[in-house]
Amino acid sequence: MARGRWARDLGLERRWRGILAAFGRSGLSVRAFCRARSISEPSFYSWRRELARRDRVVAKSAMPAFVPVTVVPSAVIEVVLPSGVMVRVPTGADETHAVRLIRGLTAEASAC
């Protein structure tokens, strides 16, 4: 087995990730932790290094943190009347004027 090129055994990787997480919470030195768990120190260091390498590879191949965004100056509300006429009202528009406009257009369309 080539060094640093281990075959992916997800069960074994999950086990070692759990061991390393427990070590982080333990407050013990590596030597004391390994002794308490009957773990080989060289295996501990080897897995810690390998999992850090795997995490770096995953981080490099992750999706970019930024995506293109289109900024719309102001949102609008679209009202489509039964006649097919579309009215676009900016969200900040005066409500009274917008209602009058729509009522007027509706009355005009029904008169036709």
Stockholm file with secondary structure:
# STOCKHOLM 1.0

chainA/1-112         MARGRWARDLGLERRWRGILAAFGRSGLSVRAFCRARSISEPSFYSWRRELARRDRVVAKSAMPAFVPVTVVPSAVIEVVLPSGVMVRVPTGADETHAVRLIRGLTAEASAC
#=GR chainA/1-112 SS CCTTCCCCCHHHHHHHHHHHHHHHHHCCCHHHHHHHHTCCHHHHHHHHHHHHHHHHHHHHHSCCSCCCCCCCSSCEEEEECTTSCEEEEETTSCHHHHHHHHHHHHHHHHHC
#=GC SS_cons         CCTTCCCCCHHHHHHHHHHHHHHHHHCCCHHHHHHHHTCCHHHHHHHHHHHHHHHHHHHHHSCCSCCCCCCCSSCEEEEECTTSCEEEEETTSCHHHHHHHHHHHHHHHHHC
//
